[in-house]
Amino acid sequence: MPTGRSGVDRTFLYRHRDLLAQIHAQAAEPVTAPGGRGPAVSRASLKADLAAADARTARLAAQVRRIEARLSEVLGDQVWSESGVGGPEDTEQFKARITTLEQQLIDLELKL
């Protein structure tokens, strides 16, 4: 038989409606801070606070992923340009040089 955390089978509680009513009444009571200090809060407000915290955590996790991706991109560009291999600026210069050399080749072939 399935039992809850208390070790009591659920059907036992449904057979003893008075115990079930006490459980439901206790669940509806406000929760106080440990030691009886602080304001009383309802379970519903605690659940709402938890849901809001979960949503905020999800938003912050998404923001962290975006920031990490951008940081990775910037650091990658920096490493690429500092490595001496070149970067986008060098690529354009190489393309222009290739075009110039191709034109010179065509001109030389025409002279021959």
C-alpha positions in Angstrom: 0.0 0.0 0.0 1.3 3.5 -0.8 2.1 5.6 2.2 3.1 9.3 2.5 6.0 10.7 4.3 4.3 10.0 7.6 4.1 6.3 6.9 0.3 6.4 7.0 -1.7 5.0 4.1 -3.9 7.5 2.4 -7.0 5.3 2.5 -6.7 5.3 6.3 -7.2 9.1 6.4 -10.2 8.9 4.0 -11.8 6.3 6.2 -11.3 8.6 9.3 -12.8 11.8 8.1 -12.2 13.6 11.4 -8.5 13.1 11.0 -8.6 14.3 7.4 -10.5 17.4 8.4 -7.9 18.2 11.1 -5.1 17.8 8.4 -6.9 20.2 6.0 -7.5 22.7 8.8 -3.9 22.7 9.9 -2.8 23.1 6.2 -5.0 26.3 6.0 -3.5 27.8 9.2 -1.0 30.6 8.8 2.7 29.6 9.3 4.7 31.5 11.8 8.4 32.0 11.9 10.5 29.6 14.0 10.2 30.3 17.7 6.9 32.2 17.1 8.7 35.4 16.0 7.8 37.3 13.0 4.5 37.7 11.2 2.3 34.8 10.3 2.1 34.0 6.6 -0.3 31.7 4.7 0.9 28.7 2.8 -0.6 30.3 -0.3 1.5 33.4 0.1 4.6 31.2 0.6 3.7 29.3 -2.6 3.3 32.6 -4.5 6.7 33.8 -3.2 8.3 30.5 -4.2 6.7 30.8 -7.7 8.0 34.3 -8.1 11.5 33.3 -6.9 11.5 30.4 -9.4 10.5 32.8 -12.2 13.2 35.3 -11.2 15.7 32.5 -11.1 14.8 31.4 -14.6 15.1 35.0 -15.9 18.5 35.5 -14.3 19.7 32.1 -15.6 18.7 33.2 -19.1 20.4 36.6 -18.7 23.6 34.8 -17.5 23.5 32.6 -20.6 23.2 35.6 -22.8 26.1 37.4 -21.0 28.3 34.3 -21.2 27.6 33.9 -24.9 28.5 37.6 -25.6 31.6 37.4 -23.4 32.7 34.3 -25.2 32.2 36.0 -28.6 34.2 39.1 -27.5 37.0 37.1 -26.0 37.1 34.9 -29.1 37.5 38.0 -31.3 40.2 39.4 -29.0 42.2 36.1 -29.0 41.8 35.8 -32.8 43.2 39.3 -33.4 46.0 39.0 -30.8 47.1 35.6 -32.1 48.6 37.1 -35.3 46.5 34.9 -37.5 44.3 37.8 -38.4 40.8 38.9 -38.1 38.0 40.4 -40.2 40.2 43.4 -41.0 42.9 41.3 -42.5 40.5 39.2 -44.5 39.3 42.2 -46.4 42.8 43.3 -47.1 43.6 39.8 -48.4 40.6 39.8 -50.6 41.6 43.1 -52.1 45.1 41.9 -52.7 43.8 38.7 -54.4 41.6 40.8 -56.7 44.6 43.0 -57.6 46.9 40.0 -58.3 44.2 38.3 -60.4 43.8 41.5 -62.5 47.6 41.7 -62.9 47.6 38.0 -64.0 44.9 38.7 -66.6 46.9 41.7 -67.9 50.1 39.7 -68.2 48.3 36.8 -70.0 46.9 39.3 -72.5 50.4 40.7 -73.2 51.7 37.1 -73.9 
